[in-house]
């Protein structure tokens, strides 16, 4: 069994709301690969983090929204 199968990509579900890791640090707002464990499964089930495909889709939406906001602010500045 590959150790890679036990890794999942997670991002915080809410922007600017930090999610604590089991070791006391915080999950990166940009997302990161973590070892799948009961702790992270609980965070997923509680809605605190988004996993794999949902996380990547959410990041894409946030990037598009930021790009649109920047374009809107540049338009208003003219």
Phi and psi restraints in degrees (value plus and minus 20) as a CYANA .aco file:
   2 UNK   PHI     -99.0   -59.0
   2 UNK   PSI     121.4   161.4
   3 UNK   PHI     -89.4   -49.4
   3 UNK   PSI     -40.3    -0.3
   4 UNK   PHI     -84.3   -44.3
   4 UNK   PSI     -48.4    -8.4
   5 UNK   PHI     -87.8   -47.8
   5 UNK   PSI     -41.2    -1.2
   6 UNK   PHI    -113.3   -73.3
   6 UNK   PSI     -10.6    29.4
   7 UNK   PHI    -122.5   -82.5
   7 UNK   PSI     120.4   160.4
   8 UNK   PHI    -153.4  -113.4
   8 UNK   PSI     129.5   169.5
   9 UNK   PHI    -114.6   -74.6
   9 UNK   PSI     105.3   145.3
  10 UNK   PHI    -148.0  -108.0
  10 UNK   PSI     128.0   168.0
  11 UNK   PHI    -154.9  -114.9
  11 UNK   PSI     133.5   173.5
  12 UNK   PHI     -80.2   -40.2
  12 UNK   PSI     119.5   159.5
  13 UNK   PHI     -90.0   -50.0
  13 UNK   PSI     -52.3   -12.3
  14 UNK   PHI    -133.3   -93.3
  14 UNK   PSI     110.1   150.1
  15 UNK   PHI     -82.3   -42.3
  15 UNK   PSI     116.2   156.2
  16 UNK   PHI      49.1    89.1
  16 UNK   PSI      -6.4    33.6
  17 UNK   PHI    -131.0   -91.0
  17 UNK   PSI      86.9   126.9
  18 UNK   PHI     -87.5   -47.5
  18 UNK   PSI     126.3   166.3
  19 UNK   PHI    -137.7   -97.7
  19 UNK   PSI     101.4   141.4
  20 UNK   PHI     -95.2   -55.2
  20 UNK   PSI     120.2   160.2
  21 UNK   PHI    -106.8   -66.8
  21 UNK   PSI     141.5   181.5
  22 UNK   PHI     -80.5   -40.5
  22 UNK   PSI     -47.2    -7.2
  23 UNK   PHI    -104.0   -64.0
  23 UNK   PSI     -20.0    20.0
  24 UNK   PHI      82.8   122.8
  24 UNK   PSI     -35.4     4.6
  25 UNK   PHI     -99.8   -59.8
  25 UNK   PSI    -188.8  -148.8
  26 UNK   PHI    -142.5  -102.5
  26 UNK   PSI     125.4   165.4
  27 UNK   PHI     -86.8   -46.8
  27 UNK   PSI     115.7   155.7
  28 UNK   PHI     -81.7   -41.7
  28 UNK   PSI     119.7   159.7
  29 UNK   PHI     -85.4   -45.4
  29 UNK   PSI     -44.2    -4.2
  30 UNK   PHI    -102.4   -62.4
  30 UNK   PSI     -27.3    12.7
  31 UNK   PHI      73.0   113.0
  31 UNK   PSI     139.1   179.1
  32 UNK   PHI    -182.7  -142.7
  32 UNK   PSI     139.8   179.8
  33 UNK   PHI    -100.4   -60.4
  33 UNK   PSI     112.0   152.0
  34 UNK   PHI    -153.1  -113.1
  34 UNK   PSI     138.8   178.8
  35 UNK   PHI     -93.1   -53.1
  35 UNK   PSI     109.4   149.4
  36 UNK   PHI     -84.8   -44.8
  36 UNK   PSI     108.8   148.8
  37 UNK   PHI    -168.9  -128.9
  37 UNK   PSI     151.4   191.4
  38 UNK   PHI     -82.4   -42.4
  38 UNK   PSI     -51.8   -11.8
  39 UNK   PHI     -80.2   -40.2
  39 UNK   PSI     -70.4   -30.4
  40 UNK   PHI     -90.7   -50.7
  40 UNK   PSI     -52.4   -12.4
  41 UNK   PHI     -83.9   -43.9
  41 UNK   PSI     -59.4   -19.4
  42 UNK   PHI     -83.9   -43.9
  42 UNK   PSI     -62.2   -22.2
  43 UNK   PHI     -82.3   -42.3
  43 UNK   PSI     -59.3   -19.3
  44 UNK   PHI     -84.7   -44.7
  44 UNK   PSI     -69.3   -29.3
  45 UNK   PHI     -83.7   -43.7
  45 UNK   PSI     -52.1   -12.1
  46 UNK   PHI     -99.0   -59.0
  46 UNK   PSI     -30.2     9.8
  47 UNK   PHI      63.7   103.7
  47 UNK   PSI      -7.2    32.8
  48 UNK   PHI     -96.8   -56.8
  48 UNK   PSI     -48.7    -8.7
  49 UNK   PHI    -154.1  -114.1
  49 UNK   PSI     137.6   177.6
  50 UNK   PHI    -131.0   -91.0
  50 UNK   PSI     119.7   159.7
  51 UNK   PHI    -131.4   -91.4
  51 UNK   PSI     125.7   165.7
  52 UNK   PHI      23.5    63.5
  52 UNK   PSI    -133.3   -93.3
  53 UNK   PHI     -80.8   -40.8
  53 UNK   PSI     -61.3   -21.3
  54 UNK   PHI     -83.9   -43.9
  54 UNK   PSI     -60.2   -20.2
  55 UNK   PHI     -84.5   -44.5
  55 UNK   PSI     -65.4   -25.4
  56 UNK   PHI     -86.6   -46.6
  56 UNK   PSI     -58.2   -18.2
  57 UNK   PHI     -85.5   -45.5
  57 UNK   PSI     -61.7   -21.7
  58 UNK   PHI     -83.0   -43.0
  58 UNK   PSI     -62.7   -22.7
  59 UNK   PHI     -81.8   -41.8
  59 UNK   PSI     -59.4   -19.4
  60 UNK   PHI     -84.0   -44.0
  60 UNK   PSI     -62.5   -22.5
  61 UNK   PHI     -82.7   -42.7
  61 UNK   PSI     -63.3   -23.3
  62 UNK   PHI     -83.7   -43.7
  62 UNK   PSI     -60.9   -20.9
  63 UNK   PHI     -84.3   -44.3
  63 UNK   PSI     -61.7   -21.7
  64 UNK   PHI     -85.5   -45.5
  64 UNK   PSI     -60.4   -20.4
  65 UNK   PHI     -85.5   -45.5
  65 UNK   PSI     -60.2   -20.2
  66 UNK   PHI     -85.3   -45.3
  66 UNK   PSI     -60.6   -20.6
  67 UNK   PHI     -83.7   -43.7
  67 UNK   PSI     -62.4   -22.4
  68 UNK   PHI     -85.5   -45.5
  68 UNK   PSI     -61.5   -21.5
  69 UNK   PHI     -83.2   -43.2
  69 UNK   PSI     -60.2   -20.2
  70 UNK   PHI     -84.1   -44.1
  70 UNK   PSI     -64.4   -24.4
  71 UNK   PHI     -82.6   -42.6
  71 UNK   PSI     -61.1   -21.1
  72 UNK   PHI     -83.9   -43.9
  72 UNK   PSI     -61.9   -21.9
  73 UNK   PHI     -88.6   -48.6
  73 UNK   PSI     -54.3   -14.3
  74 UNK   PHI     -88.6   -48.6
  74 UNK   PSI     -56.7   -16.7
  75 UNK   PHI     -86.3   -46.3
  75 UNK   PSI     -61.9   -21.9
  76 UNK   PHI     -89.0   -49.0
  76 UNK   PSI     -47.6    -7.6
  77 UNK   PHI     -95.6   -55.6
  77 UNK   PSI     -33.5     6.5
